[in-house]
Amino acid sequence: MLTLMQSRAYAGLLALFSSAVLSETVIVNLEEPNAGGAYTGIANLRGWAVAESGIAAIEIDIDGTYAFNVPMGGARGDVARAYPDFPDADTSGFSMIYNYKGLAPGEYVFTARAISNDGGIATQNAAVKVDRFLSSFIGDSSVVD
């Protein structure tokens, strides 16, 4: 059983650790999908992220549920010029091709979550509309050569 003094010391250390993680600067910018955009078929999912300790992972949620991680390491000279003191800012891009056809028509919120090497987190949301073509793109498959 912890004494009152041990409990206070433990709480102080926990508060110090928490504030250190919370004080880290983590920035994420979800460039595609664009908020308010309409998507159908295959399109980009991309953006960039930086953190004072570096970025460990980029996760995507769809409507608040984890969906997948996005590959990182894309060249971003523009971000490196804007954030020269952040590690790996020159390779802070993340991107992948995403098949919006896998979603039913409707409105969705995509959330990009950047997780730093020290556990800091930043998020950015984009509410988008997913639609479908009313007819097949190629009506008669025998026409395809």
N, C-alpha and C positions, 0 to 999 in steps of 0.2 A: 504494500500500500504506500502510495506517495505521500510525503509530508506536504504541508501547505507551501513551504519554501521550494521544494522540488517541483510541485505543480506550477508555481509561478515561473520558475526558471524554464521549464518545458514550454509553457505558453509563450514566454518571451522569445525563445528560440524559434518556435513555430511562426510567430508573428514576423520575426526578422526574416526568416526564409521566405514566407509568403510575400512580404513587401518587396524582397529582392526580385522575385519572379515577376510580380505585378508591375514593377517599375521598368522592366525592359521594354524597349521600343520594338514592336513588331508591326509591320505594315503589309497588307495584302491588297492587291488591286485585281479584281475580276473584270477583264476586258470583254470577254465573250463567254456566256451569252450576255447580251446587252439588256439591262433592265427595261421592261416594256416591249421587248422585241418579240417577234413571232418566228417560230422555228418548225421545220418539218424536214424529215430526211436526215442527212449527215451534214454536220457543220463542226466548226472549231469550238473548243472549250479551252480558253487560254487566259493568261494574266501574268503577274509577277508578284514576288514577295521577298521582303528583306527583314532581318532581325539583327540586333546587336550581337547575338551569340551565333548567328547563322540559322538557316532553315533546315529542320529535320524532315518535314513532310508537308505535303499539301493534300488535304482531304476535301471531298465534295459531298455535301448532303443534298438530297432532293426532298423537299417538304419536311425538313427536320430529321430525316433518317439518313445515316451514313450510306453512301452509295459506292465510292471507290476513291483510291488515291490517284493523283495525277503525276505523270513523269515531270521531273524538274531538271534544270540545268541549261535552259535555253539562253542563248546570248542576248543580253540586254544592255548595250552601251548607254542608252538613254537613262536607265535606272542607275547605272554605275556613276554617271555624271551627276545625277541628282543626290545620290547617297554614297559618296566616295569613301566614307568611314565604315560602311557596313561590309562584313565579309561576304565574298562571292556575289556582290551586287551586279557584277558584269555577267554572271550566269544565273540570274535570279528568275528567269522566265520559266513558266510551266505551261504545258499545252498537250492536247491530245485531240483526236477526232472523236466525236460523240454522235451516236445514232439516236436522234430524237424520236425516230419511228418506234423505238422500244417502249415509249410512253403512250398512254391513251391520250386522245385529244383533251385539252383542258389547260388550266393555269397551274404553274408550278413555281416554287421558290428554290433556286439553286443557291447554295451557300458554299463559298470557298473558305476553308479554314487553314491558315498557316500556323504551323506549330514550330516553335524555335527549338534549338538544341538545349536551351535551359528551361523549356516547358512553357514559355509564354505563348499566348494565342491571340490571333487577330482574325476577324471574319468580315466578309462582305457578301451581301445578298443581291440577287437579281431575280425579280419576279418576271416570268416569261409566259408566253402562250405557245402551246404545242398544237399543231394542226396537222391534218392529213390531206393529201390530194384526193379529190373527189373521184377521179378515175385513174387507171393505170397510166404510167408515163409512156409505156410502149403497149399499144392496144393489141397488136397482133404479133406474137413472138416469132412467127415464121418469116417476118420481114427482116429480122435481125440476121446479119451475115457475120 
